[in-house]
Amino acid sequence: MGKHKLERFEAIKSFVNVFEYPPNMPGNWARYFGNNHQITLELGCGRGEYSVGLARLLKEGNFIGMDIKGNRIWKGAKTALEEGLKNVAFIRSQIEQVANYFGPEEIKNIWVTFPDPQLRDSKMKKRLTHPRFLRLYQQFLAKDGLVHLKTDSPDLYGFTKTMISLYGLTLITDYDDIYGKGVATEILSIKTHYEQLDIAKSQKVHYLCFRLDKDLPLEKDKELRALFSSEQDAES
């Protein structure tokens, strides 16, 4: 591990807005923020551009970015401290453990911004919009809460749309090209480090917003897998 990474890992231990594998936090975030404002959670927040950007725009909301990579969280947490943004915090942990950190209905919105699309069929369950993860989110997302996906991966976009339809979830918004169609609001125009780099050289950025308002029966997972396995078999 490089010197700068080690320094950043050490630094975040003293940051008041960073929690590493925090115990006893479910139901206690309002106490941390000092208010009862709605809480938005960003998963795989990286350097925290979206969490910090939302905190700047929406002063009457609270925001939490979550990622396992402490050297990345360091950037967002440091920026928030320097700007005096007290409505944003960060959790360092694996996303698989997310349900350990929040109580029932404690989160109002979940943002998944430019996640790894996990394109290989064998990696399907690692997609952050796979029902395996959605069942975790249901443990703490408000009944009228929303999940937001912003991605440049047409595969992840298509997978998520299919999943929403298969499980009968309520689709609120579907933009297949937010910039090309001129629908990029101030919130949707916040750019992560990845989007700024445009590593994928994508011509389109997709956005979906939906509710987790239905049960997610395990037997449908096999149908979901079969749908995409069939497509890949036909293309090969």
N, C-alpha and C positions, 0 to 999 in steps of 0.2 A: 504494500500500500504506500502511495506517495506521501511525501512530507506534508503537502497542503491538505490532503484528505485526513491525515492523522490530526492535524491542527484543528480542522473543522469539527471532527468528531469530538474532540476534547472541548472545543468552544461551546457546542450546543448543550453540553451538560450544565453550563451556567446560565443558559438563556431561560428567562422566566416564561417564555411563550412556546417552549418545546417540551414535550412529554415523551419519554422513551418507555415503551411497554407499560403505560401507567396503570397501576392498580386502583381500585376504589373510585373510578371515575363515572360509571354509569349513574345517570340521574343528577350528577353534580356539576355539569358544565355551566349551568346558569350561575352557580355560586362563583365559579372561576371568572366568568365574564362580568359578573356584577349586575346582571339584568336578565330579563326573560325574553329577549329578542329571539326570533327564529334563528336556528342554526343550520348552516349549509356545510356539507362535508364534501371535500374534493379527494377522490381516491387516485393514488399514483400521481401525487402533486408535483413531483420533481423539484424544481427550484422555486415552486410556489407562486409563479406569476399569476395564475388564475385566482388562487385564494387571496393574494394580496390585492390584485386588481378588483375583485369583488368587494373586498373590505374598504377600498378607497371609494368605490361608487355608492355602496349601500351602507351608510353609517348606522342605520337602524337594524342591522343584521349582524350576526356573529358567524365566523367562518373558521373552519378547521381543515388544514391540508394534511394528508396522510401519505407517507412513503417509507420504505425501508432504508433508503440511502441517505444517511445522515449528512454526508458532504453536500448533497443537493439541497436538503431542507435548510441547511445553514444559510444559504443565499436568501431564501424567502423570509426566514425568521429574522435575520440580521436587517433586512430592508424594513420589515415591519417595526422592529425596535427603533431603528433610526428615524422612521417617519412618525413614531408615536401612535401606531395603529394598535389600539388595545382590543379591537374586535376581531382579531385573527390569531390563531394558535396552530401548532403543528404537533402531530403524533408520529413518532418513529416506530414502526412496527410493520409486520407483514399484513397484507390486506386480508388474508385468511383469518386473522384474529380480530377483525374489525368489530364483530358483535360483542367482544369482551369489554368495549370501551364506552358503550352507550346504553341507556335505558330505553324501555318501550316508548316509541313515538317522540324520542328526544331530538331527532333530526327531521328537518322539514324538506330539504333538498339534497340530492346527491349529484355531484358532477363527476363524470368520467371523461377526462380531457386527453385526447391523443394517446390512448393506452396502446401497449403492444397488441397488435391484432391477433397474434398467435395463429398464423395462417395454416399451419399444418393440422391435418385432421386429428392427429393424435394429441394436439394441444388444445382442442376445442374447449375443454372444461376450464382452461386457464383464462378464457376471455372474460373480462369483468362484467359483461352483460349476459353471461351464461346463467341459466337458472340455478346452478350450484351457488353462485355468488348472490343472485337475487334473493334466494331464501335467507341468506345471512342479513341482507339489507332489510328484509321485511321484519326482522326482529326489533329494529329500532327506528324505522322510517314511519313518520306520521301517516295516518290512514289516508289523508288527502295529499300526502307528500309526492314529490316528483323526482324522477331520475332523468338526468340530462346526459346525452352522449354527444361529444364533438370529436370528429375523426376525419382523417384524410384517407382512410382505408375503405374503399367500396365494398370489400369483402366483409369487414366488421359491420358496416352500415347495413348491408343486405342481410347478414346473419341476424342482427338485432331486430330488424323489421319482421323477418320471418318468425323469430321467437315471440315477439309481441302478438302477432296474429295467431300463432299456434296455441298460446296459453290464454288467449282472449283478454289480454291486458288493454287498457285504454290508451290509445295513442293521442297525444295532445298536439304535437307539432312535428312535422316532417319536412325538412329542407334538404334537398339533395345537393345544393350548391349555394351556400349562404352568401358568398361574395358575388358570384356571377349573377345571381338573381336579385341582388340589392336588398337582402333581408337581414343583413348583419347589423343587429342592434349594438348599442354601446357595450352591452354585456357580452354578446357573441363575438365582438371584435377584439376582446382581450386575447392576446397571443401568448402561448407558452413558448418556452425556449425552443422546443422542437418545431413548433409552427414557424417561428421566426427563421430557423435554419432552412426550412422546407427541404428536409433530407429526402423525402419521397418525391420531390418535384411534382407535387400534385397540382392538377388544374382545378380541383374541387375540394371543398371542405363540407362535410355533411353534418347535420344536426338532427337529433331525435330527442323528443321529450315525451315521457310516458309515466303512467301510474302503475304501481304494484298493487293493484286492487283486486286481484284474483288469487286463488290458491294455485300453486305450481306443482301439480301432481308428478311424482317421479316417473311414472310410466310414459309421460310425454317426452321425457329426456331421450328415450330411445327413438321416438319419432323424429325429434329434432336432429339427432345424429344421423339417422337414416336419410333424411332429406339432403343433407350436405354430403354425406358419403356417396350417395347416388349421383349427385351432381359431379363430384370429383371423378367418380368411376367413368361417367359418360364423357368427360373431357379428356381422360387419359388414353 
